[in-house]
Amino acid sequence: MNILLAHNFYKYFAGEDSIALREKGLLEENKEQVYFYTKDNKETDSYNLNKKINFFAQTIFSSSTKKELKTIIKDFKPDIAYTHNIFPLISPSIFHTLHAESIPCVQNVQDYRWLCPNGVFYINDSICEKCKNGAFWNAIRYKCFRDSFLLSGLYATTIGTNRLSGVFKKIDAFVCTTEFNKQKLMEAGIEEKRLFIKPNYLDITNIEPSVGTGNHIIFLGRLSQEKGLWTLIKAFEKIKDLQLKIVGTGPLEHPLRKYIKENSINNISIEGFKEGDEKNNLIKNALFMVFPSEWYEHFPIVLLEAFAFGKPVIASDIGNMPLIVENEKSGLHFKAGDIDDLIEKIRILSQNNSEITRMGEFARKKIETYYTPEINYKILKSIFQKVAH
């Protein structure tokens, strides 16, 4: 099958970038012919004045994307298009162009961008779904995108005008990571028959589990407000006798470091961004992971990384988390944002090594059974075949 895979890379490498690259590799490993059509937001750093002026119009509908796609379609002759992130440089013009050229299109859904201009259903430290059904003026009112009226207006206009122009009808299928995400798209008016579920996955071939052992507790992810870092920090400020290692970087890194230093919190260390063996060793040597996110996370790969090493996860009880981390099976749930409840769950798990072992073994079995590349490819290929025919 000839597959046109499209993805707009973020300026700073993000989870969606990793997923797009991983799925490109998965398709190629299974002998599919892939044309990888990409844009990179780093391009905007070198824009001249004319390109900066045209940026807003091109975000709504990119004429260059339309032109480039027509050439690719003529030469490559794709059987199907598989789109990941398309904002802002590829733009929704990809869907209009593919539809006009009679190329079936499958959209991988890794955020809520089509329902929420900032993509996360989260603003002012709380969940917000005001724009979900098309009331995008709320995004401008609350400056939802980077606290900017201008950028919020750009995304509100881009998403709003394209939805009004019927862009959803030009996407043949949406691939959701969970039932929760599928439900959100149905609430926005997308028919269930065009919605499919395919979770994220992880290749665990070279990951040896380390069940029931560890000398610290780990958080792994972007250091930003919606991730629940303040809840986590304040919980461990009270716990004192357990070591927390925070792995990652982001806008909260400096404020968190400052708070830890000013309050002499000796059991929390911020390790910074880690990858490869360094990251793997930090997970391997953890008792368990804590994932205190306070927004509707999609399907974080870090949870699968914890499972791969046989580590349970204490996760907030919001959005997709209860569907991925099964309470009292692969981890424990706590009430999102509730410091005392988080402390209680950390105490329960940290003081019971047999439960850490049992849950860790269940987590590893879960990933071996449901979240492997082989299973994922079969699901994806089945979706492609249904859409292409």
Phi and psi in degrees as a GROMACS rama.xvg file:
@    title "Ramachandran Plot"
@    xaxis  label "Phi"
@    yaxis  label "Psi"
@TYPE xy
-86.2888  117.955  ASN-2
-119.013  122.711  ILE-3
-89.9727  107.373  LEU-4
-99.999  123.151  LEU-5
-120.087  135.854  ALA-6
-154.483  135.448  HIS-7
-100.289  110.309  ASN-8
-72.0352  145.587  PHE-9
-78.683  159.497  TYR-10
-63.1718  -40.3952  LYS-11
-111.196  125.053  TYR-12
-48.681  127.601  PHE-13
-124.68  171.998  ALA-14
-56.7432  -39.2698  GLY-15
-63.7218  -35.0487  GLU-16
-62.6697  -45.0726  ASP-17
-61.7973  -41.9132  SER-18
-66.6862  -41.925  ILE-19
-61.5745  -44.5567  ALA-20
-65.7515  -39.999  LEU-21
-63.5475  -41.402  ARG-22
-73.2704  -30.6281  GLU-23
-59.8049  -48.1824  LYS-24
-62.1307  -40.2561  GLY-25
-61.2723  -44.4449  LEU-26
-66.0893  -42.885  LEU-27
-67.6161  -37.3644  GLU-28
-62.4066  -26.7728  GLU-29
-98.7034  23.8712  ASN-30
67.3095  22.0302  LYS-31
-82.2064  147.942  GLU-32
-89.0121  117.986  GLN-33
-118.526  129.47  VAL-34
-106.437  117.581  TYR-35
-96.4689  102.634  PHE-36
-94.5291  117.038  TYR-37
-132.942  155.846  THR-38
-131.949  159.507  LYS-39
-134.65  127.517  ASP-40
-63.6605  -13.6548  ASN-41
-64.8131  -21.0979  LYS-42
-57.6699  -31.69  GLU-43
-67.0275  -20.0653  THR-44
-64.2834  -26.5575  ASP-45
-105.203  12.1706  SER-46
-64.4118  136.729  TYR-47
-82.7463  179.412  ASN-48
-60.0869  -41.8744  LEU-49
-62.396  -43.8034  ASN-50
-66.3715  -35.9928  LYS-51
-64.9702  -38.6991  LYS-52
-66.7398  -39.3855  ILE-53
-80.491  -10.8252  ASN-54
-54.879  -42.715  PHE-55
-65.859  -45.3649  PHE-56
-66.3921  -37.8941  ALA-57
-71.4266  -26.4558  GLN-58
-67.402  -37.286  THR-59
-71.0008  -44.5325  ILE-60
-155.516  107.922  PHE-61
-85.2626  115.621  SER-62
-70.653  -31.2069  SER-63
-68.7462  -38.1309  SER-64
-60.7061  -44.8897  THR-65
-59.0459  -46.1288  LYS-66
-64.9272  -46.4347  LYS-67
-64.7623  -40.4888  GLU-68
-63.9876  -39.968  LEU-69
-60.1034  -39.3121  LYS-70
-67.1648  -44.1569  THR-71
-61.8426  -44.8558  ILE-72
-61.6296  -40.5789  ILE-73
-64.8801  -41.8235  LYS-74
-85.8148  -42.3466  ASP-75
-88.4834  -29.6364  PHE-76
54.4555  63.2928  LYS-77
-67.1575  143.568  PRO-78
-80.9465  -27.665  ASP-79
-157.715  153.848  ILE-80
-112.394  139.988  ALA-81
-125.912  107.062  TYR-82
-103.527  139.721  THR-83
-108.93  -124.847  HIS-84
-71.7831  135.894  ASN-85
-123.014  5.01389  ILE-86
-103.712  142.53  PHE-87
-97.9511  -14.1528  PRO-88
-80.8811  -38.1629  LEU-89
-68.8332  -47.102  ILE-90
74.7396  163.993  SER-91
-64.9066  -7.12712  PRO-92
-59.9325  -21.3986  SER-93
-61.1593  -39.3434  ILE-94
-70.9909  -41.0511  PHE-95
-64.6228  -39.9829  HIS-96
-68.0333  -47.1926  THR-97
-59.763  -41.4293  LEU-98
-64.6438  -42.3797  HIS-99
-64.9534  -28.8568  ALA-100
-93.6969  5.53219  GLU-101
61.051  36.491  SER-102
-100.694  117.161  ILE-103
-59.154  144.222  PRO-104
-128.381  132.398  CYS-105
-117.056  124.837  VAL-106
-102.615  121.595  GLN-107
-81.6248  125.42  ASN-108
-103.874  107.457  VAL-109
-117.265  -0.0409283  GLN-110
-151.257  -172.258  ASP-111
-109.569  28.0787  TYR-112
-55.5738  -39.0053  ARG-113
-72.1458  -11.2966  TRP-114
-113.486  -11.6947  LEU-115
-152.537  117.719  CYS-116
-55.7483  -27.6076  PRO-117
-94.3496  -2.91633  ASN-118
82.2004  -1.52433  GLY-119
-126.139  -1.84965  VAL-120
54.8428  40.4667  PHE-121
-150.086  126.257  TYR-122
-154.227  146.134  ILE-123
52.3764  43.6387  ASN-124
66.7154  24.778  ASP-125
-154.032  161.37  SER-126
-66.1068  138.684  ILE-127
-143.05  127.293  CYS-128
-123.254  26.3821  GLU-129
-61.5266  -30.1935  LYS-130
-92.839  -5.50316  CYS-131
-52.3233  -40.2358  LYS-132
-100.227  16.8625  ASN-133
113.715  -0.951581  GLY-134
-85.454  64.6244  ALA-135
-74.9551  -8.92687  PHE-136
-62.3886  -23.2524  TRP-137
-61.058  -32.8554  ASN-138
-63.3926  -37.9418  ALA-139
-71.5893  -43.7798  ILE-140
-56.3623  -42.6116  ARG-141
-99.6427  5.44583  TYR-142
50.1632  54.3482  LYS-143
-69.6983  -27.0381  CYS-144
-101.943  109.464  PHE-145
54.2077  30.4546  ARG-146
55.1095  36.2187  ASP-147
-126.718  126.399  SER-148
-61.1804  -41.1703  PHE-149
-65.9434  -52.2327  LEU-150
-70.0213  -35.4024  LEU-151
-64.1466  -39.6948  SER-152
-65.1032  -37.5748  GLY-153
-61.6019  -49.3668  LEU-154
-72.0288  -35.2166  TYR-155
-61.934  -42.1911  ALA-156
-68.5422  -44.2043  THR-157
-59.9627  -51.2809  THR-158
-70.616  -43.4143  ILE-159
-63.2042  -47.2232  GLY-160
-67.8667  -36.5705  THR-161
-72.5051  -34.9091  ASN-162
-67.464  -39.945  ARG-163
-64.8757  -29.4389  LEU-164
-82.3615  1.67218  SER-165
86.7809  28.1063  GLY-166
-61.9979  -35.1938  VAL-167
-58.9607  -34.3323  PHE-168
-70.7173  -17.2504  LYS-169
-94.3669  1.56695  LYS-170
-107.415  119.036  ILE-171
-76.0971  -30.0218  ASP-172
-153.543  147.472  ALA-173
-117.073  128.385  PHE-174
-100.19  110.897  VAL-175
-99.461  149.328  CYS-176
-81.1523  -24.293  THR-177
-148.118  170.78  THR-178
-63.6789  -34.9186  GLU-179
-61.4362  -46.845  PHE-180
-65.3425  -38.7512  ASN-181
-59.0378  -42.9903  LYS-182
-62.6631  -39.1151  GLN-183
-61.9853  -40.2772  LYS-184
-69.4494  -35.7259  LEU-185
-64.4451  -38.8753  MET-186
-63.0941  -26.537  GLU-187
-87.8037  1.34102  ALA-188
103.799  7.74378  GLY-189
-86.6231  131.367  ILE-190
-65.0403  142.984  GLU-191
-61.7366  -31.1127  GLU-192
-65.4651  -17.6203  LYS-193
-99.9883  7.53684  ARG-194
-111.413  128.364  LEU-195
-125.616  155.638  PHE-196
-113.702  125.259  ILE-197
-143.23  110.149  LYS-198
-69.4318  168.644  PRO-199
-74.2226  172.414  ASN-200
-147.897  172.273  TYR-201
-149.14  135.55  LEU-202
-80.7747  113.19  ASP-203
-106.129  14.8294  ILE-204
-52.2738  -41.7355  THR-205
-105.143  17.2198  ASN-206
-106.953  113.143  ILE-207
-90.9109  122.163  GLU-208
-64.6236  150.469  PRO-209
-129.984  77.1767  SER-210
-83.518  133.933  VAL-211
78.6013  7.12772  GLY-212
-121.931  161.969  THR-213
148.987  157.383  GLY-214
-125.923  8.61632  ASN-215
-154.859  173.581  HIS-216
-114.043  145.065  ILE-217
-123.784  141.943  ILE-218
-116.291  135.322  PHE-219
-132.91  120.99  LEU-220
159.009  -175.434  GLY-221
-70.6975  136.261  ARG-222
-89.5746  85.6867  LEU-223
-139.576  163.41  SER-224
-54.8045  -45.26  GLN-225
-69.0878  -11.4081  GLU-226
-80.9583  -3.41356  LYS-227
76.8636  26.6542  GLY-228
-65.9392  -35.8417  LEU-229
-67.8912  -37.5972  TRP-230
-60.1524  -43.3199  THR-231
-65.1339  -48.4046  LEU-232
-60.0199  -45.1859  ILE-233
-72.201  -25.8009  LYS-234
-67.6706  -47.5152  ALA-235
-74.7051  -19.9004  PHE-236
-62.4798  -32.6546  GLU-237
-88.0739  -28.2269  LYS-238
-72.3532  -47.0625  ILE-239
68.1656  -43.2378  LYS-240
-91.561  2.36513  ASP-241
-116.589  139.27  LEU-242
-90.3426  126.872  GLN-243
-109.936  128.696  LEU-244
-112.232  121.502  LYS-245
-101.308  117.44  ILE-246
-112.537  118.552  VAL-247
145.929  178.748  GLY-248
-143.1  170.028  THR-249
156.184  -176.044  GLY-250
-63.4998  -20.8645  PRO-251
-90.6669  -0.855718  LEU-252
-58.3769  -48.9164  GLU-253
-65.8467  -48.3272  HIS-254
-58.5257  -37.8089  PRO-255
-66.871  -44.6351  LEU-256
-60.6839  -41.6581  ARG-257
-62.5164  -44.6108  LYS-258
-64.2736  -43.0072  TYR-259
-62.2458  -43.1599  ILE-260
-68.487  -47.2816  LYS-261
-64.9868  -28.3484  GLU-262
-103.274  10.3899  ASN-263
49.5053  50.0015  SER-264
-89.2439  103.838  ILE-265
-88.5693  -9.51635  ASN-266
-101.684  12.416  ASN-267
-123.899  128.918  ILE-268
-126.795  137.447  SER-269
-99.2791  113.633  ILE-270
-85.7607  -14.3446  GLU-271
81.3311  -172.545  GLY-272
-73.3591  131.779  PHE-273
-133.111  150.482  LYS-274
-145.995  171.857  GLU-275
60.561  -139.885  GLY-276
-62.4321  -35.5619  ASP-277
-60.1953  -48.1779  GLU-278
-64.4242  -46.6328  LYS-279
-59.7924  -40.165  ASN-280
-67.0999  -34.6948  ASN-281
-66.0372  -37.4411  LEU-282
-71.508  -46.3199  ILE-283
-57.2522  -37.2038  LYS-284
-93.29  12.1821  ASN-285
-92.6108  148.41  ALA-286
-69.8506  -45.9349  LEU-287
-162.903  171.236  PHE-288
-106.159  146.921  MET-289
-114.971  130.448  VAL-290
-129.14  90.5375  PHE-291
-94.5879  27.6436  PRO-292
-54.7687  145.822  SER-293
-117.556  15.6777  GLU-294
-126.178  175.579  TRP-295
-78.5546  77.0465  TYR-296
-53.7973  148.031  GLU-297
-81.5489  -81.8375  HIS-298
-152.467  79.4942  PHE-299
-62.154  129.371  PRO-300
-63.3057  -28.2762  ILE-301
-61.5161  -28.4345  VAL-302
-67.5981  -39.861  LEU-303
-67.8377  -33.9618  LEU-304
-64.4184  -39.79  GLU-305
-63.4267  -46.7281  ALA-306
-58.4591  -41.2332  PHE-307
-59.1771  -36.3267  ALA-308
-88.3728  5.20938  PHE-309
74.5636  35.215  GLY-310
-108.961  127.541  LYS-311
-67.6172  165.064  PRO-312
-130.121  130.645  VAL-313
-93.4526  114.792  ILE-314
-124.677  150.375  ALA-315
-66.9119  152.415  SER-316
-91.2317  46.5259  ASP-317
-127.967  142.981  ILE-318
61.4976  -123.958  GLY-319
-83.0131  -14.8698  ASN-320
-56.4506  -45.1238  MET-321
-64.9804  -20.0998  PRO-322
-81.6055  -25.894  LEU-323
-95.6032  -48.8398  ILE-324
-97.1743  108.261  VAL-325
-82.3607  124.196  GLU-326
-59.8793  128.762  ASN-327
65.4762  12.6971  GLU-328
-118.395  -62.0033  LYS-329
-107.906  7.94072  SER-330
165.636  -161.44  GLY-331
-130.161  152.882  LEU-332
-103.715  149.553  HIS-333
-136.011  158.074  PHE-334
-68.3606  121.924  LYS-335
-52.2159  128.738  ALA-336
82.4021  -2.73524  GLY-337
-94.6161  102.065  ASP-338
-60.5479  -45.7472  ILE-339
-65.068  -39.0474  ASP-340
-67.0196  -38.5932  ASP-341
-63.5951  -44.1854  LEU-342
-58.3524  -44.3897  ILE-343
-59.7729  -44.7878  GLU-344
-69.2153  -35.3586  LYS-345
-64.2392  -42.4343  ILE-346
-62.8262  -46.4936  ARG-347
-56.9343  -47.7069  ILE-348
-75.3705  -43.3178  LEU-349
-66.2093  -23.1145  SER-350
-96.022  8.39269  GLN-351
-136.791  87.0164  ASN-352
-64.1741  -31.728  ASN-353
-65.2691  -34.2786  SER-354
-71.8317  -38.6028  GLU-355
-59.5424  -43.1749  ILE-356
-66.1133  -47.4921  THR-357
-60.3604  -47.901  ARG-358
-67.3229  -36.5646  MET-359
-64.3189  -40.5093  GLY-360
-65.4592  -40.4868  GLU-361
-63.0689  -42.9896  PHE-362
-60.7351  -45.0512  ALA-363
-63.7284  -42.0706  ARG-364
-63.2828  -35.6462  LYS-365
-62.7361  -46.273  LYS-366
-68.9628  -35.4334  ILE-367
-65.8016  -28.1566  GLU-368
-91.3575  -34.5845  THR-369
-121.333  -23.6878  TYR-370
-119.575  37.5086  TYR-371
-95.2315  159.316  THR-372
-58.3846  -39.3622  PRO-373
-62.0231  -45.996  GLU-374
-65.668  -41.8674  ILE-375
-63.2599  -42.1691  ASN-376
-62.0531  -41.2987  TYR-377
-60.9133  -41.4291  LYS-378
-64.3355  -47.0507  ILE-379
-63.8848  -44.844  LEU-380
-63.3732  -36.4869  LYS-381
-63.5633  -40.4415  SER-382
-64.2444  -45.8765  ILE-383
-57.8087  -44.6789  PHE-384
-65.1453  -38.4707  GLN-385
-65.3801  -41.9747  LYS-386
-73.6539  -40.1339  VAL-387
-70.0571  -20.4613  ALA-388
